[in-house]
Amino acid sequence: MSGGPAFYEIRVDAVLDDAWSACFDGFVATEGPAGQTVLTGPLADQAALHGALARIRDLGVPLLSVRQLEPPSTS
């Protein structure tokens, strides 16, 4: 484990535009299939992940999936 932020993909069953990215600490919102939004970005730790999931819950947006991704290459 590197100690740096982990990268996640969070899929929700709602259309969220780029304005929502600010609510998710630098995540990028992209349109997914059939009215879904895919949020991708780094989170410092498990507490930050739980905070992001709590914001989704508070929005009343159905959560579809959460995946940890390989960090983007820096080359």
N, CA, C and O atoms as a Maestro MAE file, in Angstrom:
{
 s_m_m2io_version
 :::
 2.0.0
}

f_m_ct {
 s_m_title
 :::
 protein
 m_atom[300] {
  # First column is atom index #
  i_m_mmod_type
  r_m_x_coord
  r_m_y_coord
  r_m_z_coord
  i_m_residue_number
  s_m_chain_name
  s_m_pdb_residue_name
  s_m_pdb_atom_name
  i_m_atomic_number
  :::
  1 25 0.849 -1.186 0.000 1 A "MET " " N  " 7
  2 3 0.000 0.000 0.000 1 A "MET " " CA " 6
  3 2 0.888 1.239 0.000 1 A "MET " " C  " 6
  4 15 1.816 1.344 0.801 1 A "MET " " O  " 8
  5 25 0.600 2.174 -0.898 2 A "SER " " N  " 7
  6 3 1.506 3.299 -1.110 2 A "SER " " CA " 6
  7 2 1.328 4.449 -0.129 2 A "SER " " C  " 6
  8 15 2.246 5.253 0.033 2 A "SER " " O  " 8
  9 25 0.195 4.553 0.519 3 A "GLY " " N  " 7
  10 3 -0.035 5.666 1.425 3 A "GLY " " CA " 6
  11 2 -0.628 6.882 0.747 3 A "GLY " " C  " 6
  12 15 -1.052 7.820 1.423 3 A "GLY " " O  " 8
  13 25 -0.667 6.885 -0.588 4 A "GLY " " N  " 7
  14 3 -1.289 7.976 -1.324 4 A "GLY " " CA " 6
  15 2 -2.786 7.755 -1.419 4 A "GLY " " C  " 6
  16 15 -3.311 6.774 -0.892 4 A "GLY " " O  " 8
  17 25 -3.469 8.665 -2.088 5 A "PRO " " N  " 7
  18 3 -4.920 8.510 -2.224 5 A "PRO " " CA " 6
  19 2 -5.262 7.298 -3.082 5 A "PRO " " C  " 6
  20 15 -4.505 6.919 -3.975 5 A "PRO " " O  " 8
  21 25 -6.395 6.707 -2.801 6 A "ALA " " N  " 7
  22 3 -6.929 5.624 -3.631 6 A "ALA " " CA " 6
  23 2 -7.893 6.244 -4.642 6 A "ALA " " C  " 6
  24 15 -8.537 7.253 -4.357 6 A "ALA " " O  " 8
  25 25 -7.985 5.641 -5.809 7 A "PHE " " N  " 7
  26 3 -8.866 6.151 -6.854 7 A "PHE " " CA " 6
  27 2 -10.105 5.266 -6.943 7 A "PHE " " C  " 6
  28 15 -10.021 4.039 -6.885 7 A "PHE " " O  " 8
  29 25 -11.251 5.919 -7.086 8 A "TYR " " N  " 7
  30 3 -12.524 5.209 -7.081 8 A "TYR " " CA " 6
  31 2 -13.382 5.596 -8.265 8 A "TYR " " C  " 6
  32 15 -13.265 6.687 -8.823 8 A "TYR " " O  " 8
  33 25 -14.249 4.665 -8.630 9 A "GLU " " N  " 7
  34 3 -15.322 4.915 -9.585 9 A "GLU " " CA " 6
  35 2 -16.617 4.645 -8.833 9 A "GLU " " C  " 6
  36 15 -16.828 3.549 -8.314 9 A "GLU " " O  " 8
  37 25 -17.476 5.650 -8.779 10 A "ILE " " N  " 7
  38 3 -18.772 5.528 -8.112 10 A "ILE " " CA " 6
  39 2 -19.848 5.768 -9.163 10 A "ILE " " C  " 6
  40 15 -19.882 6.822 -9.798 10 A "ILE " " O  " 8
  41 25 -20.731 4.781 -9.344 11 A "ARG " " N  " 7
  42 3 -21.828 4.906 -10.317 11 A "ARG " " CA " 6
  43 2 -23.131 5.147 -9.575 11 A "ARG " " C  " 6
  44 15 -23.449 4.475 -8.593 11 A "ARG " " O  " 8
  45 25 -23.880 6.133 -10.076 12 A "VAL " " N  " 7
  46 3 -25.188 6.438 -9.499 12 A "VAL " " CA " 6
  47 2 -26.239 6.422 -10.597 12 A "VAL " " C  " 6
  48 15 -25.940 6.654 -11.768 12 A "VAL " " O  " 8
  49 25 -27.464 6.146 -10.200 13 A "ASP " " N  " 7
  50 3 -28.570 6.070 -11.152 13 A "ASP " " CA " 6
  51 2 -29.287 7.414 -11.211 13 A "ASP " " C  " 6
  52 15 -30.448 7.538 -10.822 13 A "ASP " " O  " 8
  53 25 -28.570 8.412 -11.705 14 A "ALA " " N  " 7
  54 3 -29.088 9.773 -11.860 14 A "ALA " " CA " 6
  55 2 -28.116 10.531 -12.751 14 A "ALA " " C  " 6
  56 15 -26.949 10.161 -12.877 14 A "ALA " " O  " 8
  57 25 -28.612 11.593 -13.363 15 A "VAL " " N  " 7
  58 3 -27.749 12.442 -14.173 15 A "VAL " " CA " 6
  59 2 -27.275 13.599 -13.310 15 A "VAL " " C  " 6
  60 15 -28.069 14.430 -12.868 15 A "VAL " " O  " 8
  61 25 -25.962 13.642 -13.076 16 A "LEU " " N  " 7
  62 3 -25.334 14.738 -12.331 16 A "LEU " " CA " 6
  63 2 -24.376 15.433 -13.281 16 A "LEU " " C  " 6
  64 15 -23.559 14.775 -13.924 16 A "LEU " " O  " 8
  65 25 -24.465 16.761 -13.380 17 A "ASP " " N  " 7
  66 3 -23.559 17.467 -14.281 17 A "ASP " " CA " 6
  67 2 -22.253 17.797 -13.565 17 A "ASP " " C  " 6
  68 15 -22.072 17.474 -12.391 17 A "ASP " " O  " 8
  69 25 -21.342 18.449 -14.299 18 A "ASP " " N  " 7
  70 3 -20.015 18.756 -13.752 18 A "ASP " " CA " 6
  71 2 -20.066 19.631 -12.509 18 A "ASP " " C  " 6
  72 15 -19.117 19.633 -11.725 18 A "ASP " " O  " 8
  73 25 -21.145 20.372 -12.310 19 A "ALA " " N  " 7
  74 3 -21.260 21.216 -11.119 19 A "ALA " " CA " 6
  75 2 -21.213 20.373 -9.840 19 A "ALA " " C  " 6
  76 15 -20.819 20.869 -8.784 19 A "ALA " " O  " 8
  77 25 -21.611 19.111 -9.931 20 A "TRP " " N  " 7
  78 3 -21.594 18.237 -8.756 20 A "TRP " " CA " 6
  79 2 -20.197 17.792 -8.383 20 A "TRP " " C  " 6
  80 15 -19.973 17.343 -7.259 20 A "TRP " " O  " 8
  81 25 -19.246 17.907 -9.309 21 A "SER " " N  " 7
  82 3 -17.873 17.483 -9.018 21 A "SER " " CA " 6
  83 2 -17.311 18.200 -7.806 21 A "SER " " C  " 6
  84 15 -16.571 17.601 -7.025 21 A "SER " " O  " 8
  85 25 -17.644 19.468 -7.633 22 A "ALA " " N  " 7
  86 3 -17.158 20.238 -6.488 22 A "ALA " " CA " 6
  87 2 -17.651 19.646 -5.174 22 A "ALA " " C  " 6
  88 15 -16.953 19.719 -4.162 22 A "ALA " " O  " 8
  89 25 -18.839 19.063 -5.177 23 A "CYS " " N  " 7
  90 3 -19.379 18.431 -3.971 23 A "CYS " " CA " 6
  91 2 -18.642 17.152 -3.627 23 A "CYS " " C  " 6
  92 15 -18.740 16.662 -2.502 23 A "CYS " " O  " 8
  93 25 -17.907 16.609 -4.580 24 A "PHE " " N  " 7
  94 3 -17.220 15.345 -4.375 24 A "PHE " " CA " 6
  95 2 -15.709 15.509 -4.449 24 A "PHE " " C  " 6
  96 15 -15.012 14.641 -4.974 24 A "PHE " " O  " 8
  97 25 -15.208 16.609 -3.931 25 A "ASP " " N  " 7
  98 3 -13.771 16.827 -3.729 25 A "ASP " " CA " 6
  99 2 -12.901 16.466 -4.921 25 A "ASP " " C  " 6
  100 15 -11.975 15.665 -4.800 25 A "ASP " " O  " 8
  101 25 -13.198 17.058 -6.074 26 A "GLY " " N  " 7
  102 3 -12.344 16.869 -7.233 26 A "GLY " " CA " 6
  103 2 -12.683 15.674 -8.093 26 A "GLY " " C  " 6
  104 15 -11.956 15.390 -9.045 26 A "GLY " " O  " 8
  105 25 -13.740 14.972 -7.805 27 A "PHE " " N  " 7
  106 3 -14.159 13.876 -8.676 27 A "PHE " " CA " 6
  107 2 -14.629 14.461 -10.009 27 A "PHE " " C  " 6
  108 15 -15.118 15.590 -10.068 27 A "PHE " " O  " 8
  109 25 -14.475 13.692 -11.050 28 A "VAL " " N  " 7
  110 3 -14.956 14.073 -12.369 28 A "VAL " " CA " 6
  111 2 -16.254 13.322 -12.627 28 A "VAL " " C  " 6
  112 15 -16.315 12.104 -12.457 28 A "VAL " " O  " 8
  113 25 -17.289 14.042 -13.035 29 A "ALA " " N  " 7
  114 3 -18.581 13.437 -13.341 29 A "ALA " " CA " 6
  115 2 -18.685 13.261 -14.846 29 A "ALA " " C  " 6
  116 15 -18.535 14.219 -15.604 29 A "ALA " " O  " 8
  117 25 -18.947 12.020 -15.281 30 A "THR " " N  " 7
  118 3 -19.155 11.757 -16.696 30 A "THR " " CA " 6
  119 2 -20.477 11.008 -16.854 30 A "THR " " C  " 6
  120 15 -20.915 10.279 -15.964 30 A "THR " " O  " 8
  121 25 -21.091 11.211 -18.009 31 A "GLU " " N  " 7
  122 3 -22.364 10.560 -18.281 31 A "GLU " " CA " 6
  123 2 -22.127 9.094 -18.581 31 A "GLU " " C  " 6
  124 15 -21.285 8.741 -19.406 31 A "GLU " " O  " 8
  125 25 -22.881 8.248 -17.902 32 A "GLY " " N  " 7
  126 3 -22.817 6.817 -18.144 32 A "GLY " " CA " 6
  127 2 -24.016 6.384 -18.954 32 A "GLY " " C  " 6
  128 15 -24.752 7.225 -19.470 32 A "GLY " " O  " 8
  129 25 -24.223 5.090 -19.074 33 A "PRO " " N  " 7
  130 3 -25.353 4.591 -19.858 33 A "PRO " " CA " 6
  131 2 -26.683 4.819 -19.158 33 A "PRO " " C  " 6
  132 15 -26.760 4.814 -17.930 33 A "PRO " " O  " 8
  133 25 -27.717 5.017 -19.945 34 A "ALA " " N  " 7
  134 3 -29.111 5.027 -19.464 34 A "ALA " " CA " 6
  135 2 -29.363 5.920 -18.259 34 A "ALA " " C  " 6
  136 15 -29.956 5.484 -17.272 34 A "ALA " " O  " 8
  137 25 -28.913 7.175 -18.336 35 A "GLY " " N  " 7
  138 3 -29.201 8.123 -17.267 35 A "GLY " " CA " 6
  139 2 -28.362 7.955 -16.022 35 A "GLY " " C  " 6
  140 15 -28.732 8.445 -14.955 35 A "GLY " " O  " 8
  141 25 -27.243 7.274 -16.140 36 A "GLN " " N  " 7
  142 3 -26.344 7.109 -15.000 36 A "GLN " " CA " 6
  143 2 -25.239 8.160 -15.056 36 A "GLN " " C  " 6
  144 15 -24.968 8.747 -16.103 36 A "GLN " " O  " 8
  145 25 -24.611 8.381 -13.907 37 A "THR " " N  " 7
  146 3 -23.419 9.223 -13.832 37 A "THR " " CA " 6
  147 2 -22.308 8.404 -13.209 37 A "THR " " C  " 6
  148 15 -22.526 7.656 -12.257 37 A "THR " " O  " 8
  149 25 -21.110 8.555 -13.759 38 A "VAL " " N  " 7
  150 3 -19.931 7.892 -13.230 38 A "VAL " " CA " 6
  151 2 -19.033 8.979 -12.639 38 A "VAL " " C  " 6
  152 15 -18.587 9.882 -13.347 38 A "VAL " " O  " 8
  153 25 -18.778 8.881 -11.350 39 A "LEU " " N  " 7
  154 3 -17.887 9.807 -10.652 39 A "LEU " " CA " 6
  155 2 -16.556 9.093 -10.435 39 A "LEU " " C  " 6
  156 15 -16.522 7.997 -9.875 39 A "LEU " " O  " 8
  157 25 -15.466 9.708 -10.873 40 A "THR " " N  " 7
  158 3 -14.146 9.099 -10.676 40 A "THR " " CA " 6
  159 2 -13.200 10.121 -10.073 40 A "THR " " C  " 6
  160 15 -13.238 11.307 -10.403 40 A "THR " " O  " 8
  161 25 -12.346 9.630 -9.179 41 A "GLY " " N  " 7
  162 3 -11.363 10.511 -8.581 41 A "GLY " " CA " 6
  163 2 -10.715 9.914 -7.357 41 A "GLY " " C  " 6
  164 15 -11.031 8.792 -6.960 41 A "GLY " " O  " 8
  165 25 -9.801 10.668 -6.753 42 A "PRO " " N  " 7
  166 3 -9.053 10.181 -5.603 42 A "PRO " " CA " 6
  167 2 -9.758 10.479 -4.283 42 A "PRO " " C  " 6
  168 15 -10.448 11.488 -4.138 42 A "PRO " " O  " 8
  169 25 -9.565 9.585 -3.339 43 A "LEU " " N  " 7
  170 3 -10.017 9.808 -1.966 43 A "LEU " " CA " 6
  171 2 -8.862 9.449 -1.040 43 A "LEU " " C  " 6
  172 15 -8.175 8.448 -1.244 43 A "LEU " " O  " 8
  173 25 -8.660 10.266 -0.034 44 A "ALA " " N  " 7
  174 3 -7.499 10.122 0.838 44 A "ALA " " CA " 6
  175 2 -7.502 8.827 1.640 44 A "ALA " " C  " 6
  176 15 -6.452 8.225 1.859 44 A "ALA " " O  " 8
  177 25 -8.689 8.399 2.080 45 A "ASP " " N  " 7
  178 3 -8.760 7.228 2.946 45 A "ASP " " CA " 6
  179 2 -10.196 6.719 3.024 45 A "ASP " " C  " 6
  180 15 -11.083 7.235 2.346 45 A "ASP " " O  " 8
  181 25 -10.416 5.704 3.857 46 A "GLN " " N  " 7
  182 3 -11.752 5.122 3.982 46 A "GLN " " CA " 6
  183 2 -12.761 6.127 4.546 46 A "GLN " " C  " 6
  184 15 -13.936 6.094 4.179 46 A "GLN " " O  " 8
  185 25 -12.321 6.999 5.416 47 A "ALA " " N  " 7
  186 3 -13.224 8.013 5.969 47 A "ALA " " CA " 6
  187 2 -13.726 8.938 4.854 47 A "ALA " " C  " 6
  188 15 -14.899 9.313 4.839 47 A "ALA " " O  " 8
  189 25 -12.847 9.303 3.931 48 A "ALA " " N  " 7
  190 3 -13.257 10.151 2.802 48 A "ALA " " CA " 6
  191 2 -14.231 9.406 1.893 48 A "ALA " " C  " 6
  192 15 -15.169 10.006 1.367 48 A "ALA " " O  " 8
  193 25 -14.017 8.106 1.705 49 A "LEU " " N  " 7
  194 3 -14.944 7.302 0.903 49 A "LEU " " CA " 6
  195 2 -16.324 7.284 1.557 49 A "LEU " " C  " 6
  196 15 -17.339 7.480 0.889 49 A "LEU " " O  " 8
  197 25 -16.353 7.048 2.854 50 A "HIS " " N  " 7
  198 3 -17.637 7.040 3.561 50 A "HIS " " CA " 6
  199 2 -18.310 8.409 3.497 50 A "HIS " " C  " 6
  200 15 -19.536 8.486 3.411 50 A "HIS " " O  " 8
  201 25 -17.537 9.480 3.537 51 A "GLY " " N  " 7
  202 3 -18.095 10.825 3.414 51 A "GLY " " CA " 6
  203 2 -18.727 11.049 2.041 51 A "GLY " " C  " 6
  204 15 -19.806 11.633 1.941 51 A "GLY " " O  " 8
  205 25 -18.052 10.582 0.978 52 A "ALA " " N  " 7
  206 3 -18.602 10.719 -0.372 52 A "ALA " " CA " 6
  207 2 -19.889 9.910 -0.511 52 A "ALA " " C  " 6
  208 15 -20.857 10.369 -1.118 52 A "ALA " " O  " 8
  209 25 -19.894 8.711 0.053 53 A "LEU " " N  " 7
  210 3 -21.101 7.883 -0.010 53 A "LEU " " CA " 6
  211 2 -22.238 8.502 0.798 53 A "LEU " " C  " 6
  212 15 -23.403 8.380 0.418 53 A "LEU " " O  " 8
  213 25 -21.915 9.156 1.897 54 A "ALA " " N  " 7
  214 3 -22.944 9.842 2.691 54 A "ALA " " CA " 6
  215 2 -23.542 11.013 1.913 54 A "ALA " " C  " 6
  216 15 -24.743 11.268 2.004 54 A "ALA " " O  " 8
  217 25 -22.706 11.734 1.142 55 A "ARG " " N  " 7
  218 3 -23.234 12.833 0.316 55 A "ARG " " CA " 6
  219 2 -24.187 12.297 -0.742 55 A "ARG " " C  " 6
  220 15 -25.222 12.904 -1.015 55 A "ARG " " O  " 8
  221 25 -23.840 11.161 -1.338 56 A "ILE " " N  " 7
  222 3 -24.736 10.546 -2.325 56 A "ILE " " CA " 6
  223 2 -26.046 10.154 -1.659 56 A "ILE " " C  " 6
  224 15 -27.121 10.395 -2.207 56 A "ILE " " O  " 8
  225 25 -25.960 9.557 -0.488 57 A "ARG " " N  " 7
  226 3 -27.172 9.185 0.259 57 A "ARG " " CA " 6
  227 2 -28.016 10.413 0.556 57 A "ARG " " C  " 6
  228 15 -29.236 10.390 0.390 57 A "ARG " " O  " 8
  229 25 -27.365 11.491 0.998 58 A "ASP " " N  " 7
  230 3 -28.085 12.716 1.348 58 A "ASP " " CA " 6
  231 2 -28.770 13.353 0.141 58 A "ASP " " C  " 6
  232 15 -29.789 14.028 0.292 58 A "ASP " " O  " 8
  233 25 -28.218 13.143 -1.055 59 A "LEU " " N  " 7
  234 3 -28.840 13.649 -2.282 59 A "LEU " " CA " 6
  235 2 -30.054 12.816 -2.672 59 A "LEU " " C  " 6
  236 15 -30.870 13.247 -3.487 59 A "LEU " " O  " 8
  237 25 -30.174 11.629 -2.094 60 A "GLY " " N  " 7
  238 3 -31.273 10.740 -2.447 60 A "GLY " " CA " 6
  239 2 -31.063 10.063 -3.793 60 A "GLY " " C  " 6
  240 15 -32.020 9.636 -4.440 60 A "GLY " " O  " 8
  241 25 -29.814 9.969 -4.206 61 A "VAL " " N  " 7
  242 3 -29.469 9.379 -5.493 61 A "VAL " " CA " 6
  243 2 -29.176 7.889 -5.296 61 A "VAL " " C  " 6
  244 15 -28.388 7.526 -4.422 61 A "VAL " " O  " 8
  245 25 -29.806 7.019 -6.103 62 A "PRO " " N  " 7
  246 3 -29.527 5.583 -5.970 62 A "PRO " " CA " 6
  247 2 -28.074 5.247 -6.331 62 A "PRO " " C  " 6
  248 15 -27.597 5.607 -7.407 62 A "PRO " " O  " 8
  249 25 -27.388 4.563 -5.434 63 A "LEU " " N  " 7
  250 3 -26.017 4.118 -5.639 63 A "LEU " " CA " 6
  251 2 -26.043 2.794 -6.379 63 A "LEU " " C  " 6
  252 15 -26.740 1.866 -5.968 63 A "LEU " " O  " 8
  253 25 -25.289 2.697 -7.468 64 A "LEU " " N  " 7
  254 3 -25.241 1.463 -8.256 64 A "LEU " " CA " 6
  255 2 -24.003 0.629 -7.956 64 A "LEU " " C  " 6
  256 15 -24.095 -0.589 -7.803 64 A "LEU " " O  " 8
  257 25 -22.837 1.284 -7.871 65 A "SER " " N  " 7
  258 3 -21.612 0.525 -7.610 65 A "SER " " CA " 6
  259 2 -20.500 1.444 -7.136 65 A "SER " " C  " 6
  260 15 -20.516 2.654 -7.363 65 A "SER " " O  " 8
  261 25 -19.529 0.822 -6.466 66 A "VAL " " N  " 7
  262 3 -18.301 1.498 -6.034 66 A "VAL " " CA " 6
  263 2 -17.160 0.552 -6.369 66 A "VAL " " C  " 6
  264 15 -17.175 -0.612 -5.968 66 A "VAL " " O  " 8
  265 25 -16.167 1.051 -7.106 67 A "ARG " " N  " 7
  266 3 -14.996 0.236 -7.447 67 A "ARG " " CA " 6
  267 2 -13.736 1.016 -7.156 67 A "ARG " " C  " 6
  268 15 -13.651 2.206 -7.459 67 A "ARG " " O  " 8
  269 25 -12.750 0.349 -6.566 68 A "GLN " " N  " 7
  270 3 -11.447 0.963 -6.431 68 A "GLN " " CA " 6
  271 2 -10.683 0.701 -7.717 68 A "GLN " " C  " 6
  272 15 -10.660 -0.425 -8.215 68 A "GLN " " O  " 8
  273 25 -10.059 1.744 -8.256 69 A "LEU " " N  " 7
  274 3 -9.337 1.669 -9.523 69 A "LEU " " CA " 6
  275 2 -7.838 1.717 -9.285 69 A "LEU " " C  " 6
  276 15 -7.374 2.133 -8.224 69 A "LEU " " O  " 8
  277 25 -7.096 1.287 -10.283 70 A "GLU " " N  " 7
  278 3 -5.657 1.485 -10.257 70 A "GLU " " CA " 6
  279 2 -5.389 2.984 -10.393 70 A "GLU " " C  " 6
  280 15 -6.071 3.658 -11.164 70 A "GLU " " O  " 8
  281 25 -4.412 3.515 -9.661 71 A "PRO " " N  " 7
  282 3 -4.108 4.946 -9.814 71 A "PRO " " CA " 6
  283 2 -3.655 5.245 -11.246 71 A "PRO " " C  " 6
  284 15 -3.008 4.413 -11.883 71 A "PRO " " O  " 8
  285 25 -4.000 6.440 -11.749 72 A "PRO " " N  " 7
  286 3 -3.546 6.789 -13.097 72 A "PRO " " CA " 6
  287 2 -2.020 6.837 -13.150 72 A "PRO " " C  " 6
  288 15 -1.369 7.222 -12.179 72 A "PRO " " O  " 8
  289 25 -1.469 6.451 -14.270 73 A "SER " " N  " 7
  290 3 -0.012 6.469 -14.402 73 A "SER " " CA " 6
  291 2 0.466 7.910 -14.507 73 A "SER " " C  " 6
  292 15 -0.228 8.768 -15.051 73 A "SER " " O  " 8
  293 25 1.645 8.162 -13.986 74 A "THR " " N  " 7
  294 3 2.194 9.519 -13.996 74 A "THR " " CA " 6
  295 2 3.250 9.673 -15.078 74 A "THR " " C  " 6
  296 15 3.971 10.670 -15.099 74 A "THR " " O  " 8
  297 25 3.351 8.696 -15.979 75 A "SER " " N  " 7
  298 3 4.378 8.776 -17.030 75 A "SER " " CA " 6
  299 2 3.881 9.522 -18.235 75 A "SER " " C  " 6
  300 15 4.616 9.681 -19.210 75 A "SER " " O  " 8
  :::
 }
 m_bond[299] {
  # First column is bond index #
  i_m_from
  i_m_to
  i_m_order
  :::
  1 1 2 1
  2 2 3 1
  3 3 4 2
  4 3 5 1
  5 5 6 1
  6 6 7 1
  7 7 8 2
  8 7 9 1
  9 9 10 1
  10 10 11 1
  11 11 12 2
  12 11 13 1
  13 13 14 1
  14 14 15 1
  15 15 16 2
  16 15 17 1
  17 17 18 1
  18 18 19 1
  19 19 20 2
  20 19 21 1
  21 21 22 1
  22 22 23 1
  23 23 24 2
  24 23 25 1
  25 25 26 1
  26 26 27 1
  27 27 28 2
  28 27 29 1
  29 29 30 1
  30 30 31 1
  31 31 32 2
  32 31 33 1
  33 33 34 1
  34 34 35 1
  35 35 36 2
  36 35 37 1
  37 37 38 1
  38 38 39 1
  39 39 40 2
  40 39 41 1
  41 41 42 1
  42 42 43 1
  43 43 44 2
  44 43 45 1
  45 45 46 1
  46 46 47 1
  47 47 48 2
  48 47 49 1
  49 49 50 1
  50 50 51 1
  51 51 52 2
  52 51 53 1
  53 53 54 1
  54 54 55 1
  55 55 56 2
  56 55 57 1
  57 57 58 1
  58 58 59 1
  59 59 60 2
  60 59 61 1
  61 61 62 1
  62 62 63 1
  63 63 64 2
  64 63 65 1
  65 65 66 1
  66 66 67 1
  67 67 68 2
  68 67 69 1
  69 69 70 1
  70 70 71 1
  71 71 72 2
  72 71 73 1
  73 73 74 1
  74 74 75 1
  75 75 76 2
  76 75 77 1
  77 77 78 1
  78 78 79 1
  79 79 80 2
  80 79 81 1
  81 81 82 1
  82 82 83 1
  83 83 84 2
  84 83 85 1
  85 85 86 1
  86 86 87 1
  87 87 88 2
  88 87 89 1
  89 89 90 1
  90 90 91 1
  91 91 92 2
  92 91 93 1
  93 93 94 1
  94 94 95 1
  95 95 96 2
  96 95 97 1
  97 97 98 1
  98 98 99 1
  99 99 100 2
  100 99 101 1
  101 101 102 1
  102 102 103 1
  103 103 104 2
  104 103 105 1
  105 105 106 1
  106 106 107 1
  107 107 108 2
  108 107 109 1
  109 109 110 1
  110 110 111 1
  111 111 112 2
  112 111 113 1
  113 113 114 1
  114 114 115 1
  115 115 116 2
  116 115 117 1
  117 117 118 1
  118 118 119 1
  119 119 120 2
  120 119 121 1
  121 121 122 1
  122 122 123 1
  123 123 124 2
  124 123 125 1
  125 125 126 1
  126 126 127 1
  127 127 128 2
  128 127 129 1
  129 129 130 1
  130 130 131 1
  131 131 132 2
  132 131 133 1
  133 133 134 1
  134 134 135 1
  135 135 136 2
  136 135 137 1
  137 137 138 1
  138 138 139 1
  139 139 140 2
  140 139 141 1
  141 141 142 1
  142 142 143 1
  143 143 144 2
  144 143 145 1
  145 145 146 1
  146 146 147 1
  147 147 148 2
  148 147 149 1
  149 149 150 1
  150 150 151 1
  151 151 152 2
  152 151 153 1
  153 153 154 1
  154 154 155 1
  155 155 156 2
  156 155 157 1
  157 157 158 1
  158 158 159 1
  159 159 160 2
  160 159 161 1
  161 161 162 1
  162 162 163 1
  163 163 164 2
  164 163 165 1
  165 165 166 1
  166 166 167 1
  167 167 168 2
  168 167 169 1
  169 169 170 1
  170 170 171 1
  171 171 172 2
  172 171 173 1
  173 173 174 1
  174 174 175 1
  175 175 176 2
  176 175 177 1
  177 177 178 1
  178 178 179 1
  179 179 180 2
  180 179 181 1
  181 181 182 1
  182 182 183 1
  183 183 184 2
  184 183 185 1
  185 185 186 1
  186 186 187 1
  187 187 188 2
  188 187 189 1
  189 189 190 1
  190 190 191 1
  191 191 192 2
  192 191 193 1
  193 193 194 1
  194 194 195 1
  195 195 196 2
  196 195 197 1
  197 197 198 1
  198 198 199 1
  199 199 200 2
  200 199 201 1
  201 201 202 1
  202 202 203 1
  203 203 204 2
  204 203 205 1
  205 205 206 1
  206 206 207 1
  207 207 208 2
  208 207 209 1
  209 209 210 1
  210 210 211 1
  211 211 212 2
  212 211 213 1
  213 213 214 1
  214 214 215 1
  215 215 216 2
  216 215 217 1
  217 217 218 1
  218 218 219 1
  219 219 220 2
  220 219 221 1
  221 221 222 1
  222 222 223 1
  223 223 224 2
  224 223 225 1
  225 225 226 1
  226 226 227 1
  227 227 228 2
  228 227 229 1
  229 229 230 1
  230 230 231 1
  231 231 232 2
  232 231 233 1
  233 233 234 1
  234 234 235 1
  235 235 236 2
  236 235 237 1
  237 237 238 1
  238 238 239 1
  239 239 240 2
  240 239 241 1
  241 241 242 1
  242 242 243 1
  243 243 244 2
  244 243 245 1
  245 245 246 1
  246 246 247 1
  247 247 248 2
  248 247 249 1
  249 249 250 1
  250 250 251 1
  251 251 252 2
  252 251 253 1
  253 253 254 1
  254 254 255 1
  255 255 256 2
  256 255 257 1
  257 257 258 1
  258 258 259 1
  259 259 260 2
  260 259 261 1
  261 261 262 1
  262 262 263 1
  263 263 264 2
  264 263 265 1
  265 265 266 1
  266 266 267 1
  267 267 268 2
  268 267 269 1
  269 269 270 1
  270 270 271 1
  271 271 272 2
  272 271 273 1
  273 273 274 1
  274 274 275 1
  275 275 276 2
  276 275 277 1
  277 277 278 1
  278 278 279 1
  279 279 280 2
  280 279 281 1
  281 281 282 1
  282 282 283 1
  283 283 284 2
  284 283 285 1
  285 285 286 1
  286 286 287 1
  287 287 288 2
  288 287 289 1
  289 289 290 1
  290 290 291 1
  291 291 292 2
  292 291 293 1
  293 293 294 1
  294 294 295 1
  295 295 296 2
  296 295 297 1
  297 297 298 1
  298 298 299 1
  299 299 300 2
  :::
 }
}
